[in-house]
């Protein structure tokens, strides 16, 4: 279903719910005073059974007194709830159109207020019922409360969306005696198909000597179809600085694809992928390495495959024996402590953890491959031997919290 048709369907559903809500209010208001008292008395009795200690053991006369005391607040609370629901539904209905948030908020409350006026007018011509302006205010206050809560939620969501749109630039200085010049490295990890234009502008502003993309630029479908946005991002990066790209688990199709019970299995990437990447000016490093200007750069392909999650040991051992300043693109930060730290590798750049998704007191809450409160989610580890990016994607249904997307810059001197 298209986005436009989904929006029309949502409006129809909300419109029907508004009419149903109004009909329920009308139906209660047409009850005679005797019938209305009987209905509210039953509700008040049920409330008393729950809230009054040992209510069932009290004499009938005392029970009746308690119920009579509760009847008035129960009736007014019911009216508030009816109009709270009406106001909220109208507000949600109006929110399906863009702009004018405060107009929608005020209009929803005004609509509920006007319907409360007609409701009181209806009661004034109903047997044993009367109209009270105070009741109109009580009804409207229900709408005021529900619409205010919704307004707060909408403001929080919109504020979060603005924060999510922001991309931070995190700079990490790293010292290494093998480097006799300043080397600026930009890391763009975990785009997951995110539009690349604003990221490219940020990368260009950093004036890097190298751009590294340690996996999850896209997913297996994006590679198979070779999406124009993916090719353009690589082309734009290569126009700024030499760009090196390694494969993460999403490029290999090794992810849950919306089903948390699915066991992800690795898919072989297209045979001509390296050729496609080369046409953009970037270099694909698929468990392979390249030497240039005193640097040796290696791309370690994700080793995630079902229950197994380990890197290619032969690639790591061969890379560890290479000459020069060794830079490793490794998608999984959980590989670092067990497989990479013991080896003479100068710098490892990672992604995958998405900063722990939610960050509480500077600590990530969850990361794939590490579980709850993971250790390796962002920043520099071991004095800069490993630098982990929080990633640039915002693709998951569960939003980030206190965890902005980021471009990582590493200044090696």
N, C-alpha and C positions, 0 to 999 in steps of 0.2 A: 504494500500500500504506500502511495506517495505521501510526502510530508503534508501537502495541501489537503488530500483526502482525509488523512489522519486528524488534521486540525478541524475539518468540517465535522467529522464524526464526534470528536470531543465536544464541540459546541452543541451538537444535537443532544448528546447525552446529558450535558450540564443543563441545557434548556429544559429537557424533560424532568430532570430532578428538581429544578426550580419550580416548575408547574405542580409537581407532586407535593413538594413542601408547602406551597401556597394552598393546595387543595386540602391538605391535612389540617392546616391552621383554620381554614374555612369550616371544615367538618366539625372541629372541636367547638368553634364559636357558635354554631347553629344549635348546639345542645341547650336544652332548657336549664335554668338555674338548678333545678332538682337533680337532673341527670349529670350536670357538671360537678355538683357537690359529691354525688355518688362516686363518680370516676376518680376525683381527687382524693376522696376518702379512702378508696381501695389502695391507691398509691401511698398515701400517708401511713396507712396501716402496715404496708410492706416495709416502708422506711423505718417505722417504729420497731418492727420485729428485728431489724438488723442493727439499729443504732441504740436502742434503749435496753440496758441490762435487765434480764429476767422479765421482759415485757409480758411473755405468755403466762407468767405466774401471778401477775397483778390482777386485782379484781376488775370486772367488766367496766364498772363506772370510771375507774382510774384510767383504764385503757382508752375509753372514749374521750376523756379529757385530754390525754396525750395526743390522740389522733386529731382532735379538733384544733389543738395548738399547732400541729404540724401542717394542717390542711392549707392554710394561707401561704406560708413560704413554699410549700411543694407546688401549689398552683402557679405562683409567680415564677418559680424556678423553671417550671415546664414551659411557660410562655417565653422566658428568656432563651431557653434551649431551642424552641421552635424558630425564633427570630435570629438566633445566633447561626443556626444552620442555614436559614434563608440568606442572611447577609454574606456568609462565607461562600455559598454557591454562586451568588450573583457576582461576588468579587472574582472568583475563579473563572467564571464565564467571561467577564470583562478582560481578565488577564490574557485571554487567548488572542487579543489584539495588542500590537506593540505600542509603546510610549504612553504617556499620561498616567503614570502610576498613582499620583495623588488624586487625580480626577476620578479614577476607578475606585479608589478607596472611599472618597467622599460620596461618590454616586451610589455605591453599594449600601452605605449606611442610610443615605437619603431614601433609597428605594424601600429599605426595610421600615424606615420611619413612616413613609406614606402608606405602606401596606398596613402598618400597625394602626394608623388613623382609620382606614377603611374597616379594619377588624373590629375596632371599638364601636364604630358606627353600626356595624352588623350586630354586635352584641346589644346595642341600645334598642333594637327592634325585636330582640329575641325575648321570649317569655322568661320572667324572673331573672333577667340579666340587666346590667347597666354599663354605661360607658364612663371611664375615668381617665383624665389626662395623665395621671400618674402611671396608669397602666401602659399608656403609649410610651412614656419615658422608660419604663422597665423593659418593655419589649425592644425598644431601640437600643438600650444599653447592651442587650445580648448581642445584637449585630455589631455594635461598637467594639465589644471585647473580641469577638471572633475575627472581625476584619483587622483589628489591630495586631492580633497574633499572626495572622496571615501576612500582613504588611511587614512585620518584623522578620518573618521567615524569608519573604521575597527579597528584602534588603540584604539579609545575610547571604543568600544565594548569589545575588548579583555582585555583592562585594567580593565574594569568593571567586566568582568568574573573572572579575577584573584582576584579582591577585594571580589567578591561574594563567591569565594572558601574559603576565609579566615574566620575563626571562632574566634571571640573575646571571651575573658574570662573576665566577669565583676564581681568584688568582692564587696560585700556590708557588712560592719560590722553592727551588730545589738546588742544592749544591752537589757537584760531582767533579772530582779532579780530572776525569777523562775529557771534560768539555773545556776547551780553551777559548770559547767565545760564548756570547749570550745566545741561547736557543729558546725561542718562544713556540710552544706547542699548544694548539687549540684542540679540545676534545668535544665532539658532538656525538653523544651516545643516546641510544634508545629513542629515536624519533617516532618509530611506529607509524610512519605515514603522515606525521604531522606536517602541515604546510611549511615549506622551508624558507620562504622569502624573508621573514623577520630574523630567522636564525642566520641566514647568509649575511645579512647586514651587520649583525653583531659580530660574526666571525671576521668580516672585512675590517671592522673598526679596531679589532685587536691586533691587526697586522702580524699574523703568525708566520713562522717559518715552515711549520708543518700543520696539517689538519689530520686528526686521527678519528676514525669512526669505528668504535669497538663493538659493532653488532646491533641488531634490531633496528636498522634503518627502516626496514619494512618487514613484511611477513612472507611466507612461502607463496601466497597468491600474488603479492606484489612483484616478487622475483619472476614468477612464471609468466605473468602478463607484461613484465617490465614496464611498470607504470611510468608515464612521462614525468610525473612529479619526482620520482626517485632518480631518474636519469638526469633531470635538470638540476637537482640538488647536488649531485656528484659533480656535474659539469661546472656549476657555480663555485663549488668549493675548490675544484682543481684550478680555476681561473685566479683564485686568491693565493694559493700555496700548494705545494705537493701534497696530495691527499691519499691516505691509505685506509682501506676498509676491510674489516674482518667480519665473519658471520656469527650472529647470535642464535639463540634457540628458535626465535620466531621466523627467521629466514629459512630454517630447516623444518618448519612446520611442527616443532616440538613444543606445543603449548596446548592448553585445554580447550581453546576455541569455543568458549562460552559454556562448556560442560565441565564442572568441577570433578566429576567422577570419571572423565575420560583419561585414560593413560596415554600421554603423548608419546608418539613414536617419530623418529627422525625420518625426514624425507630428503632424498638426494637432490641437491640444487640443479638447475639446468646446466647441461654440459658446456654451453657457450657463455656462461655467466661471466667468466674472466674477460672474455672478448668484449662483451657488452659494456662492462665496467671500463675497460681500457679505452673504448670509443669516447667516453666522457672526459678522459684525461686523468681519471683516478686509477689507483692500483688495487686490485683485489688480492689479499693475502689469505689464502685458504690452507692453513697448516703449512705455511711457507714463509720465506724471509727474503729480504732484499737489502743490499748494502749501498749506501750513498753518503758521500761527504763525511766519512769517519763514523757514520751511524750504521747500525744494523737493526732493521725493523722487521718484526715478526708478527704475523696474524695467527692467533690460536682460535681455531673454529670451535664453536660450542660442542661439548661432549655429552650434552643432555640427550638421553635416548631411553624413554620409558623410566624404569626405576634406576637406571645407570646414569651417573653424572660425574664424568672424569675426563680430563683433557687428554690429548694425544701425547703420550710420554716420549715417543721418539722425536717428535717435533721439539718438545721442550729441551731434551738432552742435546740435540744437535744445535739448537739456538744458544744454549748455555756455553758451548765451545766456540762460538763465533767471536770475531774480533770487533773492536770498537765499542762505542757507547751503545748498549743494547736496550731497545725499546720494544716492549711486548704489548700488543693489543689483545686483551683477554676479556671477553664479555662477562665472565662469572667472577665476582670478587671472592666467592667462597673457595675458589681454587688457590688463592694466594698463600694462605698459611701452610697448607699441606703440600702443595706441588711446586710453588714458585719461590717462596722465601728461601728454601735451602740452596737454591741455585744462584750463580753469579749473574743475575739479570738486574740491570741498573734501574730501569723504570718500567712499571706495569700500569697500564690505564684500563679501567674497568667501567662497567655500567650495571645493567640487569636489576639491581636492587631497588631502583627508583627512589633512593633516599630513605627506604623503609616506609614509603607511602604516606603514613602519618608520622609526624615528628613531635615527640613530647619531651620537653626539656632538652632539646637537641639530640634526642635518641630516636632512631627509627623503630616503628612498632612491628612491622612484618616485612620480610623479604623472601622471595622465592629461592629455594635452595638453602635457606638459613633458618626459616621459621620465625617465631615470635622473638622480639627484642634482639635482632641480629647485631653482630659485631661490626660487619663490614658493609656500610650503606653509603657513606659519603666521606669526602675529605682525603687528607694525606695520611698514610700509614707508614710506620717505620721510617720516619724522617723524610718521607717523599719517595720511597722505593715503590710504593703503590699509591696511585691516586684514583679515587672512585667518584664517578659523576652521579648526580641525582637524576640525570636523564632529561630529555627534552619532550617526551611524549606526554599526552594528557588523554589517553585513549580508553582508560578503564572506566567502568560504570561507577566504581567507588572513587570519589574525588580525593585529591591530595589535601592534606591539612598541614599548615605551617611548613610547607615543603615545596617551595617554588621550583619550577623547571630551571635548568642552568646550563650555560656554556662554561666549561672548565678551561682555564688557561694555566699552563705550567711554564714558569720561567726557570730554565736550567742554566746555571752559571758555574 
